[in-house]
Amino acid sequence: MDAMHGFGVSSTHYLQTHYKDAQGWFLFVSFAADLRNTFFVFFPIWFHLRESVGIKLIWVAVIGDWLNLVFKWCVRGTLWTLFWGVQVCVCLSRVFIAAHFPHQVVAGVITGMIVAEAFSRVQWIYSASLKKYFFITLFLLTFAVGFYLLLKALGVDLLWTLEKAKKWCVRSEWVHMDTTPFASLLRNMGTLFGLGLGLHSPLFTESKKSTSAPFRGGCIIASLVLLHLFDSFKPPTHTAALFYLLSFCKSATVPLATVSIIPYCVAGALSANSKKQL
């Protein structure tokens, strides 16, 4: 394992030394491919354009990142070429900014493809009950925490990278709590549970009656603007338990607002405007 990490450090150093001119491109690709943009940008757009794609996007992102967390512990043709070009750029960018080691990004690509292919074949996620959302969220959360506690009892320190970062980082404030494994876990669980709440909200049922282009466009614009403002809220980090709780609630609010609250308000505004014109 030390040899693998040593290779990772060497790879990062090589990229940063020999490809300094590509820093802007790597930073852009890494930002665009960040999971945060999946929830705050891509999901609102796709959900209001095609509901099934938005739902699938959340499931693939959440399950894929959950598997990445657990595993980290223990076509051919032009489109195919373009796809792999994006994958390579994202992988190189993550190594360039020292966010991941090479073996981690390779494992992430493989895991993501498997999860995406699996969820392209299932249909129950589009009609899952709120009870099923609750129990799946609870299972994923308890499994990850239980796995962590089990390995910790066996003497395996799963947070060793965090301790080393705090010890060796030039400035301790560069080590952000929102990049810790448990912060990622609770964000994903909050997002999945929030999607379930939104899809089974009476507001969502009411807003589904509106399907016009102005309604969809209004929902997309309103979602992007409001979620951008909402993302500026940063949970306090002085208490870990409070930070994790607020991270869960914040993440749950994103799909809940996108799926039910914002569409309901947009539908009401358009309805009121049409009545005035009459």
Order of alpha helices (4+ residues) and beta strands (2+ residues): alpha-alpha-alpha-alpha-alpha-alpha-alpha-alpha-alpha-alpha-alpha-alpha-alpha
